[in-house]
Amino acid sequence: MTNELLEGSRRRRAFADVALLVTTVALMLSLAVAATAVSIGMARAETLGGIAESDGGRFALAVLLALVIAGMGGLTALMTDDGERPLRRD
């Protein structure tokens, strides 16, 4: 009886892993489509070209890109923190 319950539990967990994988792939694809659409829109509007041609524009663009990358790293660090701290050995 106990073995049957354990096997059922393992099957449910495997199904949950498949759903998580499908959801992750769908999210990645939707982000890729959104980034492509935004990139095409920016290229057609020639906004980055106008910014990069000015004197302070290149610096501002570099700072903006650095802040976006740093923000994404911080957000990733916050999301991966599970709240458990490792035990300290004295």
Summary of the structure (lengths in Angstrom):
residues: 90
radius of gyration: 22.7
end to end distance: 44.3
largest distance: 75.1
contacts: 156
relative contact order: 0.04
helix: 83%
strand: 0%
